[in-house]
Amino acid sequence: MFKQKNSQNALNLDLDIMPKENKTDLLSKATFAHQQYLIRSNNEDLLKAINYYIEAIKLNPEVSSAYYRLASLLHESGQIGIESALEQCRHAVEIDPDNANARMYLGYFLSQNGEFEAAKEQFKKAIKLKPLSSYRARMVMALTLLEDTGSKKHDFVSFSKALFYIFSGSLFFLFDKAGIKMFCKNIVNDLNFAKYNAVGKILETTKLDKNAYELYSNALDNTKNAPLFYEKMANIAIKKQRPEVALQCYQNAVQLSNYNPEKIVDLIEFLEANFPQKLEDLIDNYTILVKKLPGFSRGYYELGNLYLKKDEKINAVSAFKLALKEEPNNPFYQNSLAYAYVQLEQYDSAIELYKSALENNPDNEWTAAVAQALAAIYHRIKGNFDAAISMLQNAMILTKNKSDIYLALADIYYDTDDMDEAIKYYTLAVESGYKDAKAYSRLAMAFWEKDYIENALEFYNRAIDLEPDYEIAYNNLGVVYFDGLNDADRAKPCFEAAIRLNDEYTMAHFNMARYYEAKSDKISAANEYQRALDLNKLYPEIDNEIIQERLFKLFET
């Protein structure tokens, strides 16, 4: 059995129910969790620190350090923007103007906001306030000078100042107790990481997967890279054919990495390979991914396809539009948005997008498929047969597999009563290896319309061989026997088969009535005509007057 780790269960601390006597050291707890987060990059530590800082501020609103530290964590986790972080840091400076760290954090966020001159002033004040502990302030000042220099040409003075602050910062590191403490903790954690990683590899190599899994589980709380060890645990779970366990490990890795995009992608790939039916989970993770990477157009594209699978057409359209916003000329995105518009019956918008996709033509075979989709709209929706034919002829030039195009052309000519061309293209589709009962049936009907009786019989029989439950083919085969060959006896079992397969098939009952009428069985004929008349009200296939006329004639004297 795999050992389940429950570290993630404490992610949402309910500090309101903590005993009052424990609230006095909230700030130290927050600081410790903050340090652990910096060392281990663990999302659990991040949330603990945020919650403790918030409670510390509630307990004592005049604690300057809680404001700027909370601002840095909230901004890093994406919960607040630059302006809100600046507001928190300014408040920290107002509370304690002599707090060097408050000045340093304010300077940092000013530099992030592009206010380089104001940032430099804050860094200078931080250095002046605590010269011996100014290692971090000097380093951030150097980075700000370098970034500001990058926006100017030939600013040698700023570049020289940056080098000075880097050099002096390195010297003052020896006097920065907090920096040294963190450095030592990082060394210990790095050593622990190396130990667990190396031993785990040896255990896996020697096929001791269970031991490796338990070792990685212990490493979660003793190293700075819990997400990596969760992924290692997931790999072992996959080998042991425990996909549900692997999924939980991947999810923990994502949460504890503060939703690192690479970890999210790993989780998405695992879901797609092992749990493609978990559409909601996939949508949730792609949504987080595009929030982390707003310009990641492929994420919006995949979201659109997932929404289509859920039949959420409007959401699909919105997602594809966002993908196209990032890459306006991407033909794949244009094609997908066009398809989504078709699902919403917004055909004019779909047509324009399909045209744009065709113009971009990334690949001949793909473009041929898009041309067929556009031709289908012209044919089925717009009734523009010439445009549909033209589009299919262009597609035929682009693709090697022409059977679908032959069939589409045949359907158009069939619908326009050009049976010679319909026969031509249905035959080409069949000869190219296309096997479809409905296509065989349509070809048989085209032959029937041209009085090619034997050909019609052949293809209706082929349609039935391919799809034995195809009631239309049975009915139509019976019509060919009955009306084409005057062979009522061979027609009867065909009509019976059609009715057996679909007792609500209006035309099959009508034709069965005609058979009984030909055999002078007026009672049976009348019953079948009446049945056809009743069904025709629900499933109209023939003019009611035709059925009524034949029914009345049965009993004329």
C-alpha positions, 0 to 999 in steps of 0.5 A: 500500500502506498503511504498517503501524505496529509500535509495538504489537508492543513492548507486553510487554517482557521485562525479564528478558533485558535486559543487566545493565548496563542495569538501573542506570538502570531507574528513569530509564527508568520515569520517562521512560515514565511521563512519556510516558504522561502526555503521550501517553496511550499504552498502550504507554508505560503498560506500559513504565513498569509493567514498568520500575518492577517491575524497579527494585523487584526491583533495589532494594526501598528505592526509595520513588518506584517504589512510589507511582508503580507504585501510581498506574499499576496502579490507573489501568489497573485492575490493582489496587484502592484498598486495594492502592494504599494499601498500596503508598503506605504502604510508600513512606512507611515507606521514606522518611517525608520524601518529599513525593511519597510523602505526596501520593500516599498522601493522594490514594488516601486521599481516593479511599477517602473518608478525607478527614481522613487525606488532608488530614494527608498533604497538609499534611505533603507541603506542609511537606516541600517548600513551594516544590514544593508546587503539585501537593499544594496542588491535590490538597488543594483538590480533596479539600476541595471533595469533602469539602465536597460531602458537608456542608451550608454548610461555608464554612470548607472551601470557603474553604480550598479556594480558598486552596490553589487560589490559592497552588498557582497561585503555587507553580507557578512553583517546580515544575520538574517541573510546568513541564517537563511543561507545556512538553512538553505545549505541544510535543505540542499543537503537533505534534498541531495540525500533523499534524491540520491537514495530514492534513485538507488531504491528505484533502480533496485526495484524497491519502489515501495521503499522509494515511495516512503522515502519520498513521502518523508522528504516532503517535510524535510526538503525545500522541493516537495512538488518534485518529490510528489511527482516522483511518488506519482511516477512510482504510482503509475508504475504500480498501476495506481492512477488515482494515487498518482493523480492525487500526487500530481494535484499536491505537486501543483498546489504546493508549487503555488500553481507553477505553470510547469507543474500544471502542464504535467498534471494536465498531460497526466489527466489527458492520458489517464482521465480524459473524462474528467473534463471539469478537472481539465477545464479548471487546470487550463483556467489556472494555467491561462491566468498564470500565463495570460498570453498562452494562446494554446491554453485558451484553444484547449479550453475551447475544445473542452467546452465543446466536449461539454456542449458549452458552446458559448464558453467555447466561442469565448475561449477560442476568441481569446486564443485568436486575440493572441494569435489573430492569424492562426488557422487552427484557432480560426477553424475551431472558432468557426466550428463553434459558430456552426454549433450556435448556427451563426453560419455567416461568422463561421463562413468568414472564419473558414475563409480566413483559415483557408487563406492561411493554409498551413497544410494541404490535407488540413486545408482540404478538410476545412474546405469540405466543412465550408462546402457543407455550409454552402450546400446544407445551409445556404443552398449555394450549390455552385459555391459548394461545388467550387469549394470541393473542387479546390479541396480535391486538388489539395488532398490525396484522399478524395473519397469524402469529396466524391461523396459530398459532390455526389450528394450535391448533384443528387439534391439538384436532380443531376443523377448522371453526375450523382452516379458518377461521383457516388461510383468514384467514392465506392471505387476509392474504397468508401463503404457506407450503407447510406451512400450505397442506398443513394447510389441505388436511388440514383440508378433507380431514377435513371431506370438502371434496375439491376444496378439499383438492386445491386447497391440496395443489397450491398447497403443491406449487407453492410447495415442489416438493420437499415430499414430504408434500404429494405423498403426501397429494394422492395419498391424496385422489385414491386415497381421495377420488376413487377415481382410482388412476391420478392417485394413482400419480404422486403416490406415486412423487414422494413416494418419489423425494423421500424413499425412507425415507418410510414412508407413501408406500411404504404408499400405493404398496402400496395402489395396486399392491394395487388394480391386482392387482399382488400382487408389487409390493404385497407388496414395497412393504408389506414396505418400509413394514414395515421403514421403520416400525421406524425411522420409525414412522408407522402401526401395524405390525399394519395393514401386516402384515394387508394384507400377509398378505391379499394371498396368502389363498386 
